[in-house]
Amino acid sequence: MAKTQLNVRVDESTAAAARRRAQQRGLSVNRYIEELVKQDAGEAGRAFVEAAADFMKQYESVFAEEFGTPAPVAAMSPTGGGDAGPGGGATGSGRRSRRSKSAAQGER
């Protein structure tokens, strides 16, 4: 990753606080600031998702009236097997159906 020089002027008390907190965490000032920015971005993302969920909940009846009630979504297994689909049982990645397993054994 390319490093970028950023020249920012802050008052001395803010700079001193940043140096102190970075030192307490065993980080360089640049790394400390980078982590603050990432944390801020994460919090902003969570706030956006929460606001969107709140909006959808508030206007749920309006959406249902306009677009109808959505069909329930089939739950996926924790292993990522997916839903069964139109042919029967799920065959998640890395799994073979009995037929393909038998065929593979016959090719040996």
GURO-311474 format. One record per atom (N, C-alpha, C, CB): z negated, x, y negated; chain; atom name; residue number from 0. Coordinates in Angstrom, 3 decimals. Glycine has a CB too. Layout:
N
[site [Z, X, Y], "A", "CA", NUM] ...
END
This chain:
108
[site [0.000, 0.850, 1.168], "A", "N", 0] [site [0.000, 0.000, 0.000], "A", "CA", 0] [site [0.000, 0.897, -1.232], "A", "C", 0] [site [-1.220, -0.967, 0.003], "A", "CB", 0] [site [0.850, 0.603, -2.168], "A", "N", 1] [site [0.949, 1.382, -3.394], "A", "CA", 1] [site [-0.237, 1.088, -4.299], "A", "C", 1] [site [2.267, 1.084, -4.122], "A", "CB", 1] [site [-0.763, 2.126, -4.891], "A", "N", 2] [site [-1.875, 1.971, -5.842], "A", "CA", 2] [site [-1.301, 1.772, -7.232], "A", "C", 2] [site [-2.831, 3.209, -5.811], "A", "CB", 2] [site [-1.917, 0.883, -7.982], "A", "N", 3] [site [-1.479, 0.605, -9.334], "A", "CA", 3] [site [-2.607, 0.940, -10.286], "A", "C", 3] [site [-1.039, -0.865, -9.490], "A", "CB", 3] [site [-2.289, 1.656, -11.331], "A", "N", 4] [site [-3.261, 1.981, -12.362], "A", "CA", 4] [site [-3.371, 0.808, -13.303], "A", "C", 4] [site [-2.872, 3.266, -13.124], "A", "CB", 4] [site [-4.585, 0.348, -13.538], "A", "N", 5] [site [-4.818, -0.768, -14.435], "A", "CA", 5] [site [-5.790, -0.315, -15.514], "A", "C", 5] [site [-5.364, -2.009, -13.666], "A", "CB", 5] [site [-5.316, -0.282, -16.722], "A", "N", 6] [site [-6.175, 0.120, -17.831], "A", "CA", 6] [site [-6.680, -1.113, -18.551], "A", "C", 6] [site [-5.423, 1.050, -18.807], "A", "CB", 6] [site [-7.967, -1.373, -18.396], "A", "N", 7] [site [-8.591, -2.535, -19.006], "A", "CA", 7] [site [-9.802, -2.060, -19.789], "A", "C", 7] [site [-8.990, -3.599, -17.937], "A", "CB", 7] [site [-9.958, -2.595, -20.953], "A", "N", 8] [site [-11.120, -2.239, -21.774], "A", "CA", 8] [site [-12.181, -3.328, -21.639], "A", "C", 8] [site [-10.714, -2.048, -23.271], "A", "CB", 8] [site [-13.381, -2.920, -21.266], "A", "N", 9] [site [-14.526, -3.830, -21.210], "A", "CA", 9] [site [-15.666, -3.185, -21.987], "A", "C", 9] [site [-14.949, -4.139, -19.723], "A", "CB", 9] [site [-16.603, -4.023, -22.386], "A", "N", 10] [site [-17.730, -3.448, -23.130], "A", "CA", 10] [site [-18.565, -2.584, -22.183], "A", "C", 10] [site [-18.611, -4.574, -23.777], "A", "CB", 10] [site [-19.322, -1.671, -22.756], "A", "N", 11] [site [-20.065, -0.671, -21.979], "A", "CA", 11] [site [-21.089, -1.306, -21.044], "A", "C", 11] [site [-20.765, 0.298, -22.916], "A", "CB", 11] [site [-21.734, -2.388, -21.445], "A", "N", 12] [site [-22.738, -3.003, -20.570], "A", "CA", 12] [site [-22.087, -3.609, -19.322], "A", "C", 12] [site [-23.521, -4.085, -21.335], "A", "CB", 12] [site [-20.891, -4.173, -19.471], "A", "N", 13] [site [-20.162, -4.724, -18.321], "A", "CA", 13] [site [-19.722, -3.597, -17.398], "A", "C", 13] [site [-18.934, -5.548, -18.786], "A", "CB", 13] [site [-19.209, -2.524, -17.966], "A", "N", 14] [site [-18.785, -1.374, -17.164], "A", "CA", 14] [site [-19.962, -0.762, -16.422], "A", "C", 14] [site [-18.119, -0.319, -18.051], "A", "CB", 14] [site [-21.090, -0.657, -17.089], "A", "N", 15] [site [-22.287, -0.096, -16.448], "A", "CA", 15] [site [-22.760, -0.995, -15.306], "A", "C", 15] [site [-23.419, 0.089, -17.482], "A", "CB", 15] [site [-22.728, -2.292, -15.512], "A", "N", 16] [site [-23.123, -3.228, -14.458], "A", "CA", 16] [site [-22.175, -3.119, -13.262], "A", "C", 16] [site [-23.141, -4.675, -14.999], "A", "CB", 16] [site [-20.881, -2.995, -13.519], "A", "N", 17] [site [-19.901, -2.849, -12.443], "A", "CA", 17] [site [-20.143, -1.556, -11.667], "A", "C", 17] [site [-18.468, -2.871, -13.010], "A", "CB", 17] [site [-20.390, -0.458, -12.366], "A", "N", 18] [site [-20.673, 0.816, -11.694], "A", "CA", 18] [site [-21.934, 0.716, -10.848], "A", "C", 18] [site [-20.819, 1.948, -12.722], "A", "CB", 18] [site [-22.973, 0.086, -11.378], "A", "N", 19] [site [-24.248, -0.063, -10.673], "A", "CA", 19] [site [-24.075, -0.906, -9.405], "A", "C", 19] [site [-25.301, -0.705, -11.598], "A", "CB", 19] [site [-23.407, -2.038, -9.536], "A", "N", 20] [site [-23.216, -2.924, -8.377], "A", "CA", 20] [site [-22.313, -2.291, -7.327], "A", "C", 20] [site [-22.626, -4.261, -8.824], "A", "CB", 20] [site [-21.285, -1.574, -7.762], "A", "N", 21] [site [-20.409, -0.880, -6.814], "A", "CA", 21] [site [-21.207, 0.169, -6.049], "A", "C", 21] [site [-19.211, -0.222, -7.548], "A", "CB", 21] [site [-22.039, 0.913, -6.755], "A", "N", 22] [site [-22.854, 1.954, -6.126], "A", "CA", 22] [site [-23.844, 1.331, -5.130], "A", "C", 22] [site [-23.615, 2.770, -7.203], "A", "CB", 22] [site [-24.458, 0.199, -5.496], "A", "N", 23] [site [-25.388, -0.481, -4.594], "A", "CA", 23] [site [-24.713, -0.886, -3.284], "A", "C", 23] [site [-25.976, -1.712, -5.277], "A", "CB", 23] [site [-23.432, -1.203, -3.357], "A", "N", 24] [site [-22.678, -1.630, -2.167], "A", "CA", 24] [site [-21.976, -0.461, -1.475], "A", "C", 24] [site [-21.646, -2.687, -2.554], "A", "CB", 24] [site [-22.090, 0.727, -2.040], "A", "N", 25] [site [-21.448, 1.896, -1.462], "A", "CA", 25] [site [-19.939, 1.886, -1.640], "A", "C", 25] [site [-21.781, 1.990, -0.006], "A", "CB", 25] [site [-19.468, 1.299, -2.749], "A", "N", 26] [site [-18.043, 1.174, -3.015], "A", "CA", 26] [site [-17.675, 1.901, -4.288], "A", "C", 26] [site [-17.640, -0.290, -3.110], "A", "CB", 26] [site [-16.384, 2.218, -4.401], "A", "N", 27] [site [-15.880, 2.706, -5.679], "A", "CA", 27] [site [-15.805, 1.498, -6.616], "A", "C", 27] [site [-14.468, 3.417, -5.523], "A", "CB", 27] [site [-15.758, 1.739, -7.895], "A", "N", 28] [site [-15.639, 0.646, -8.863], "A", "CA", 28] [site [-14.340, -0.117, -8.624], "A", "C", 28] [site [-15.691, 1.187, -10.317], "A", "CB", 28] [site [-13.257, 0.600, -8.342], "A", "N", 29] [site [-11.978, -0.073, -8.073], "A", "CA", 29] [site [-12.081, -0.986, -6.861], "A", "C", 29] [site [-10.863, 0.957, -7.856], "A", "CB", 29] [site [-12.691, -0.505, -5.790], "A", "N", 30] [site [-12.828, -1.321, -4.576], "A", "CA", 30] [site [-13.733, -2.524, -4.840], "A", "C", 30] [site [-13.393, -0.473, -3.409], "A", "CB", 30] [site [-14.788, -2.333, -5.593], "A", "N", 31] [site [-15.699, -3.421, -5.946], "A", "CA", 31] [site [-14.952, -4.507, -6.718], "A", "C", 31] [site [-16.887, -2.888, -6.779], "A", "CB", 31] [site [-14.153, -4.109, -7.693], "A", "N", 32] [site [-13.382, -5.071, -8.487], "A", "CA", 32] [site [-12.352, -5.772, -7.606], "A", "C", 32] [site [-12.683, -4.367, -9.676], "A", "CB", 32] [site [-11.710, -5.022, -6.711], "A", "N", 33] [site [-10.731, -5.622, -5.799], "A", "CA", 33] [site [-11.397, -6.714, -4.950], "A", "C", 33] [site [-10.099, -4.535, -4.885], "A", "CB", 33] [site [-12.595, -6.444, -4.440], "A", "N", 34] [site [-13.303, -7.439, -3.638], "A", "CA", 34] [site [-13.690, -8.660, -4.478], "A", "C", 34] [site [-14.554, -6.816, -3.008], "A", "CB", 34] [site [-14.078, -8.454, -5.736], "A", "N", 35] [site [-14.386, -9.580, -6.614], "A", "CA", 35] [site [-13.165, -10.472, -6.828], "A", "C", 35] [site [-14.905, -9.074, -7.960], "A", "CB", 35] [site [-12.013, -9.844, -7.009], "A", "N", 36] [site [-10.776, -10.605, -7.219], "A", "CA", 36] [site [-10.428, -11.403, -5.970], "A", "C", 36] [site [-9.609, -9.663, -7.592], "A", "CB", 36] [site [-10.532, -10.777, -4.789], "A", "N", 37] [site [-10.251, -11.484, -3.532], "A", "CA", 37] [site [-11.207, -12.649, -3.330], "A", "C", 37] [site [-10.345, -10.523, -2.343], "A", "CB", 37] [site [-12.485, -12.426, -3.632], "A", "N", 38] [site [-13.483, -13.493, -3.504], "A", "CA", 38] [site [-13.152, -14.644, -4.441], "A", "C", 38] [site [-14.897, -12.957, -3.800], "A", "CB", 38] [site [-12.773, -14.317, -5.658], "A", "N", 39] [site [-12.417, -15.339, -6.642], "A", "CA", 39] [site [-11.203, -16.138, -6.180], "A", "C", 39] [site [-12.138, -14.696, -8.008], "A", "CB", 39] [site [-10.205, -15.449, -5.642], "A", "N", 40] [site [-9.001, -16.131, -5.146], "A", "CA", 40] [site [-9.354, -17.050, -3.984], "A", "C", 40] [site [-7.930, -15.106, -4.708], "A", "CB", 40] [site [-10.240, -16.604, -3.094], "A", "N", 41] [site [-10.671, -17.432, -1.966], "A", "CA", 41] [site [-11.400, -18.671, -2.426], "A", "C", 41] [site [-11.559, -16.637, -1.035], "A", "CB", 41] [site [-12.257, -18.512, -3.409], "A", "N", 42] [site [-12.995, -19.656, -3.946], "A", "CA", 42] [site [-12.045, -20.641, -4.628], "A", "C", 42] [site [-14.074, -19.181, -4.939], "A", "CB", 42] [site [-11.046, -20.108, -5.327], "A", "N", 43] [site [-10.073, -20.988, -5.986], "A", "CA", 43] [site [-9.279, -21.764, -4.945], "A", "C", 43] [site [-9.118, -20.174, -6.891], "A", "CB", 43] [site [-8.903, -21.102, -3.860], "A", "N", 44] [site [-8.172, -21.768, -2.790], "A", "CA", 44] [site [-8.993, -22.869, -2.142], "A", "C", 44] [site [-7.747, -20.764, -1.746], "A", "CB", 44] [site [-10.264, -22.583, -1.876], "A", "N", 45] [site [-11.147, -23.602, -1.291], "A", "CA", 45] [site [-11.325, -24.771, -2.246], "A", "C", 45] [site [-12.517, -22.997, -0.938], "A", "CB", 45] [site [-11.467, -24.487, -3.529], "A", "N", 46] [site [-11.631, -25.551, -4.520], "A", "CA", 46] [site [-10.381, -26.433, -4.559], "A", "C", 46] [site [-11.914, -24.954, -5.921], "A", "CB", 46] [site [-9.199, -25.817, -4.448], "A", "N", 47] [site [-7.952, -26.581, -4.443], "A", "CA", 47] [site [-7.889, -27.504, -3.228], "A", "C", 47] [site [-6.739, -25.634, -4.453], "A", "CB", 47] [site [-8.206, -26.977, -2.054], "A", "N", 48] [site [-8.158, -27.778, -0.828], "A", "CA", 48] [site [-9.162, -28.932, -0.906], "A", "C", 48] [site [-8.448, -26.895, 0.411], "A", "CB", 48] [site [-10.367, -28.647, -1.401], "A", "N", 49] [site [-11.368, -29.710, -1.548], "A", "CA", 49] [site [-10.901, -30.787, -2.528], "A", "C", 49] [site [-12.703, -29.121, -2.019], "A", "CB", 49] [site [-10.284, -30.365, -3.632], "A", "N", 50] [site [-9.790, -31.332, -4.616], "A", "CA", 50] [site [-8.653, -32.167, -4.024], "A", "C", 50] [site [-9.311, -30.607, -5.895], "A", "CB", 50] [site [-7.772, -31.536, -3.258], "A", "N", 51] [site [-6.675, -32.270, -2.631], "A", "CA", 51] [site [-7.215, -33.277, -1.617], "A", "C", 51] [site [-5.696, -31.298, -1.949], "A", "CB", 51] [site [-8.208, -32.884, -0.836], "A", "N", 52] [site [-8.801, -33.799, 0.146], "A", "CA", 52] [site [-9.479, -34.968, -0.555], "A", "C", 52] [site [-9.815, -33.056, 1.040], "A", "CB", 52] [site [-10.154, -34.690, -1.662], "A", "N", 53] [site [-10.803, -35.744, -2.433], "A", "CA", 53] [site [-9.767, -36.712, -2.995], "A", "C", 53] [site [-11.642, -35.141, -3.570], "A", "CB", 53] [site [-8.675, -36.174, -3.521], "A", "N", 54] [site [-7.585, -36.994, -4.048], "A", "CA", 54] [site [-7.030, -37.900, -2.961], "A", "C", 54] [site [-6.467, -36.110, -4.624], "A", "CB", 54] [site [-6.751, -37.322, -1.789], "A", "N", 55] [site [-6.191, -38.109, -0.686], "A", "CA", 55] [site [-7.157, -39.214, -0.262], "A", "C", 55] [site [-5.866, -37.198, 0.514], "A", "CB", 55] [site [-8.445, -38.908, -0.236], "A", "N", 56] [site [-9.437, -39.911, 0.152], "A", "CA", 56] [site [-9.504, -41.033, -0.884], "A", "C", 56] [site [-10.823, -39.258, 0.324], "A", "CB", 56] [site [-9.462, -40.676, -2.165], "A", "N", 57] [site [-9.532, -41.678, -3.222], "A", "CA", 57] [site [-8.337, -42.620, -3.191], "A", "C", 57] [site [-9.619, -41.004, -4.575], "A", "CB", 57] [site [-7.167, -42.098, -2.852], "A", "N", 58] [site [-5.951, -42.895, -2.885], "A", "CA", 58] [site [-5.436, -43.247, -1.487], "A", "C", 58] [site [-4.883, -42.157, -3.649], "A", "CB", 58] [site [-6.321, -43.167, -0.500], "A", "N", 59] [site [-5.952, -43.451, 0.882], "A", "CA", 59] [site [-5.326, -44.839, 1.037], "A", "C", 59] [site [-7.172, -43.333, 1.778], "A", "CB", 59] [site [-5.925, -45.829, 0.404], "A", "N", 60] [site [-5.405, -47.197, 0.536], "A", "CA", 60] [site [-4.030, -47.333, -0.114], "A", "C", 60] [site [-6.382, -48.204, -0.093], "A", "CB", 60] [site [-3.806, -46.639, -1.208], "A", "N", 61] [site [-2.504, -46.689, -1.883], "A", "CA", 61] [site [-1.442, -46.064, -0.983], "A", "C", 61] [site [-2.559, -45.956, -3.257], "A", "CB", 61] [site [-1.759, -44.906, -0.369], "A", "N", 62] [site [-0.814, -44.261, 0.535], "A", "CA", 62] [site [-0.545, -45.141, 1.752], "A", "C", 62] [site [-1.344, -42.890, 0.977], "A", "CB", 62] [site [-1.598, -45.751, 2.298], "A", "N", 63] [site [-1.434, -46.616, 3.470], "A", "CA", 63] [site [-0.544, -47.804, 3.132], "A", "C", 63] [site [-2.803, -47.106, 3.982], "A", "CB", 63] [site [-0.721, -48.376, 1.946], "A", "N", 64] [site [0.106, -49.507, 1.530], "A", "CA", 64] [site [1.562, -49.096, 1.359], "A", "C", 64] [site [-0.424, -50.102, 0.227], "A", "CB", 64] [site [1.777, -47.928, 0.783], "A", "N", 65] [site [3.134, -47.458, 0.512], "A", "CA", 65] [site [3.848, -46.937, 1.764], "A", "C", 65] [site [3.094, -46.370, -0.534], "A", "CB", 65] [site [3.138, -46.167, 2.580], "A", "N", 66] [site [3.782, -45.479, 3.694], "A", "CA", 66] [site [3.320, -45.947, 5.067], "A", "C", 66] [site [3.543, -44.020, 3.574], "A", "CB", 66] [site [2.341, -46.821, 5.128], "A", "N", 67] [site [1.812, -47.264, 6.415], "A", "CA", 67] [site [0.727, -46.325, 6.902], "A", "C", 67] [site [2.927, -47.359, 7.453], "A", "CB", 67] [site [0.067, -46.727, 7.956], "A", "N", 68] [site [-1.007, -45.916, 8.519], "A", "CA", 68] [site [-0.405, -44.928, 9.511], "A", "C", 68] [site [-2.087, -46.808, 9.206], "A", "CB", 68] [site [-0.710, -43.645, 9.386], "A", "N", 69] [site [-0.123, -42.660, 10.297], "A", "CA", 69] [site [-0.676, -42.822, 11.714], "A", "C", 69] [site [-0.391, -41.234, 9.787], "A", "CB", 69] [site [0.145, -42.484, 12.686], "A", "N", 70] [site [-0.295, -42.495, 14.079], "A", "CA", 70] [site [-1.297, -41.368, 14.277], "A", "C", 70] [site [0.912, -42.348, 15.057], "A", "CB", 70] [site [-2.287, -41.560, 15.155], "A", "N", 71] [site [-3.260, -40.486, 15.385], "A", "CA", 71] [site [-2.567, -39.254, 15.964], "A", "C", 71] [site [-4.385, -40.963, 16.335], "A", "CB", 71] [site [-3.034, -38.113, 15.567], "A", "N", 72] [site [-2.468, -36.849, 16.029], "A", "CA", 72] [site [-3.187, -36.450, 17.305], "A", "C", 72] [site [-2.590, -35.732, 14.942], "A", "CB", 72] [site [-2.436, -36.058, 18.341], "A", "N", 73] [site [-3.037, -35.607, 19.596], "A", "CA", 73] [site [-3.766, -34.300, 19.358], "A", "C", 73] [site [-1.966, -35.441, 20.705], "A", "CB", 73] [site [-4.964, -34.205, 19.894], "A", "N", 74] [site [-5.759, -32.988, 19.720], "A", "CA", 74] [site [-5.188, -31.882, 20.593], "A", "C", 74] [site [-7.250, -33.242, 20.068], "A", "CB", 74] [site [-5.146, -30.687, 20.034], "A", "N", 75] [site [-4.682, -29.545, 20.812], "A", "CA", 75] [site [-5.871, -28.906, 21.496], "A", "C", 75] [site [-3.943, -28.519, 19.920], "A", "CB", 75] [site [-5.627, -28.314, 22.643], "A", "N", 76] [site [-6.704, -27.619, 23.339], "A", "CA", 76] [site [-7.022, -26.341, 22.574], "A", "C", 76] [site [-6.315, -27.305, 24.821], "A", "CB", 76] [site [-8.254, -25.830, 22.716], "A", "N", 77] [site [-8.624, -24.601, 22.003], "A", "CA", 77] [site [-7.769, -23.405, 22.413], "A", "C", 77] [site [-10.087, -24.282, 22.245], "A", "CB", 77] [site [-7.127, -23.470, 23.573], "A", "N", 78] [site [-6.293, -22.353, 24.015], "A", "CA", 78] [site [-4.882, -22.451, 23.493], "A", "C", 78] [site [-6.268, -22.282, 25.515], "A", "CB", 78] [site [-4.593, -23.513, 22.725], "A", "N", 79] [site [-3.276, -23.644, 22.126], "A", "CA", 79] [site [-2.250, -24.230, 23.063], "A", "C", 79] [site [-2.806, -22.323, 21.650], "A", "CB", 79] [site [-2.694, -25.018, 24.048], "A", "N", 80] [site [-1.779, -25.577, 25.028], "A", "CA", 80] [site [-0.846, -26.604, 24.453], "A", "C", 80] [site [-2.538, -26.178, 26.138], "A", "CB", 80] [site [-1.205, -27.236, 23.378], "A", "N", 81] [site [-0.337, -28.233, 22.757], "A", "CA", 81] [site [-0.430, -29.569, 23.453], "A", "C", 81] [site [1.094, -27.758, 22.757], "A", "CB", 81] [site [0.357, -30.523, 22.965], "A", "N", 82] [site [0.332, -31.839, 23.584], "A", "CA", 82] [site [1.330, -31.879, 24.728], "A", "C", 82] [site [0.641, -32.940, 22.552], "A", "CB", 82] [site [1.200, -32.906, 25.554], "A", "N", 83] [site [2.005, -32.977, 26.755], "A", "CA", 83] [site [3.475, -33.218, 26.444], "A", "C", 83] [site [1.485, -34.062, 27.660], "A", "CB", 83] [site [3.772, -33.947, 25.419], "A", "N", 84] [site [5.154, -34.219, 25.079], "A", "CA", 84] [site [5.754, -35.224, 26.037], "A", "C", 84] [site [5.964, -32.941, 25.082], "A", "CB", 84] [site [7.044, -35.452, 25.951], "A", "N", 85] [site [7.645, -36.515, 26.743], "A", "CA", 85] [site [7.800, -36.183, 28.217], "A", "C", 85] [site [8.969, -36.852, 26.183], "A", "CB", 85] [site [7.505, -35.096, 28.758], "A", "N", 86] [site [7.768, -34.854, 30.169], "A", "CA", 86] [site [6.543, -34.767, 31.037], "A", "C", 86] [site [8.529, -33.624, 30.316], "A", "CB", 86] [site [5.365, -34.941, 30.517], "A", "N", 87] [site [4.165, -34.845, 31.343], "A", "CA", 87] [site [3.239, -33.783, 30.822], "A", "C", 87] [site [4.525, -34.555, 32.785], "A", "CB", 87] [site [2.685, -32.981, 31.712], "A", "N", 88] [site [1.640, -32.013, 31.376], "A", "CA", 88] [site [2.120, -30.888, 30.488], "A", "C", 88] [site [1.066, -31.436, 32.620], "A", "CB", 88] [site [1.176, -30.335, 29.744], "A", "N", 89] [site [1.500, -29.234, 28.833], "A", "CA", 89] [site [1.665, -27.953, 29.621], "A", "C", 89] [site [0.409, -29.064, 27.755], "A", "CB", 89] [site [2.598, -27.142, 29.206], "A", "N", 90] [site [2.763, -25.812, 29.779], "A", "CA", 90] [site [2.786, -24.841, 28.619], "A", "C", 90] [site [4.070, -25.701, 30.656], "A", "CB", 90] [site [1.608, -24.475, 28.137], "A", "N", 91] [site [1.505, -23.597, 26.979], "A", "CA", 91] [site [2.119, -22.246, 27.263], "A", "C", 91] [site [0.058, -23.431, 26.562], "A", "CB", 91] [site [2.250, -21.416, 26.237], "A", "N", 92] [site [2.888, -20.129, 26.407], "A", "CA", 92] [site [2.131, -19.309, 27.436], "A", "C", 92] [site [2.969, -19.383, 25.075], "A", "CB", 92] [site [2.867, -18.629, 28.277], "A", "N", 93] [site [2.255, -17.809, 29.299], "A", "CA", 93] [site [1.990, -18.571, 30.582], "A", "C", 93] [site [0.984, -17.231, 28.788], "A", "CB", 93] [site [2.169, -19.877, 30.570], "A", "N", 94] [site [1.962, -20.681, 31.767], "A", "CA", 94] [site [3.315, -21.090, 32.320], "A", "C", 94] [site [1.087, -21.926, 31.464], "A", "CB", 94] [site [3.391, -21.247, 33.631], "A", "N", 95] [site [4.619, -21.715, 34.257], "A", "CA", 95] [site [4.338, -23.018, 34.975], "A", "C", 95] [site [5.190, -20.659, 35.234], "A", "CB", 95] [site [5.310, -23.878, 34.976], "A", "N", 96] [site [5.166, -25.083, 35.780], "A", "CA", 96] [site [5.279, -24.683, 37.243], "A", "C", 96] [site [6.238, -26.160, 35.400], "A", "CB", 96] [site [4.884, -25.580, 38.137], "A", "N", 97] [site [4.982, -25.280, 39.568], "A", "CA", 97] [site [6.416, -24.956, 39.966], "A", "C", 97] [site [4.463, -26.459, 40.397], "A", "CB", 97] [site [7.350, -25.691, 39.411], "A", "N", 98] [site [8.750, -25.499, 39.766], "A", "CA", 98] [site [9.224, -24.097, 39.385], "A", "C", 98] [site [9.621, -26.557, 39.084], "A", "CB", 98] [site [8.952, -23.667, 38.171], "A", "N", 99] [site [9.430, -22.353, 37.765], "A", "CA", 99] [site [8.712, -21.252, 38.518], "A", "C", 99] [site [9.252, -22.161, 36.269], "A", "CB", 99] [site [7.448, -21.481, 38.894], "A", "N", 100] [site [6.700, -20.490, 39.652], "A", "CA", 100] [site [7.314, -20.352, 41.040], "A", "C", 100] [site [5.203, -20.878, 39.748], "A", "CB", 100] [site [7.632, -21.494, 41.663], "A", "N", 101] [site [8.252, -21.468, 42.984], "A", "CA", 101] [site [9.599, -20.778, 42.929], "A", "C", 101] [site [8.408, -22.884, 43.534], "A", "CB", 101] [site [10.378, -21.079, 41.912], "A", "N", 102] [site [11.695, -20.464, 41.772], "A", "CA", 102] [site [11.565, -18.963, 41.616], "A", "C", 102] [site [12.446, -21.057, 40.579], "A", "CB", 102] [site [10.567, -18.538, 40.828], "A", "N", 103] [site [10.361, -17.109, 40.605], "A", "CA", 103] [site [9.961, -16.418, 41.906], "A", "C", 103] [site [9.288, -16.879, 39.525], "A", "CB", 103] [site [9.153, -17.084, 42.728], "A", "N", 104] [site [8.746, -16.497, 43.999], "A", "CA", 104] [site [9.919, -16.371, 44.944], "A", "C", 104] [site [7.650, -17.326, 44.641], "A", "CB", 104] [site [10.865, -17.345, 44.903], "A", "N", 105] [site [12.030, -17.314, 45.778], "A", "CA", 105] [site [13.005, -16.204, 45.427], "A", "C", 105] [site [12.737, -18.632, 45.730], "A", "CB", 105] [site [12.927, -15.680, 44.203], "A", "N", 106] [site [13.857, -14.643, 43.772], "A", "CA", 106] [site [13.419, -13.261, 44.199], "A", "C", 106] [site [14.017, -14.680, 42.281], "A", "CB", 106] [site [12.226, -13.139, 44.730], "A", "N", 107] [site [11.721, -11.801, 45.085], "A", "CA", 107] [site [12.442, -11.187, 46.217], "A", "C", 107] [site [10.289, -11.856, 45.418], "A", "CB", 107] 
END
